[in-house]
Amino acid sequence: MGQWEKATLSEIRYVKLIPIGSINPGNPLSEKEREQQVALLNRCLNDYPKGMIIGKDISVGRYMVGEHELTMEKVTYHVGFERKPVWEEPQKPAVQ
């Protein structure tokens, strides 16, 4: 495959699920946590090897809080790679 060609679905060997948001009203995400989720998605799409979005799931939660209705949304992106990224591997301690 050339440097600028996109992978086809048959070449995808590793899929990472990346959630953005939360539908748990008891544990809402802070702005920092949401930014970390978006940063991970951007890393998957821009770092080497570049992934591509092959699907997404949308979950919506509706809750009544007193007289108010609270709606929360979580989107889980399915990012496919031709191989597992090196940065996804756990770091092994150096052997001495």
PEJO-V849530 format. One record per backbone hydrogen bond with DSSP energy under -1.0 kcal/mol. CO is the residue of the C=O (numbers start at 1). NH is the residue of the N-H. E is the energy in kcal/mol with one decimal. If there is no record, write none. Layout:
co=<CO/CO>
nh=<NH/NH>
e=<E/E>
This chain:
co=<8/9/14/16/18/20/24/30/31/32/33/34/35/36/37/38/39/40/41/42/43/44/52/55/57/59/61/63/65/68/70/72/74/75/76/77/78/79/80/81/81/85/86>
nh=<11/12/81/79/77/75/27/34/35/36/37/38/39/40/41/42/43/44/45/46/47/51/80/78/76/74/72/70/68/65/63/61/59/20/57/18/54/16/52/13/14/88/89>
e=<-1.7/-1.0/-2.9/-2.8/-2.6/-2.5/-1.2/-2.1/-2.2/-2.0/-1.9/-2.2/-2.4/-2.0/-1.9/-2.7/-2.3/-2.3/-1.8/-1.7/-2.5/-2.6/-3.1/-3.0/-2.8/-2.6/-2.9/-3.9/-2.3/-3.5/-3.1/-3.0/-3.1/-2.6/-2.4/-2.6/-3.1/-2.7/-1.9/-2.5/-1.9/-1.2/-1.4>
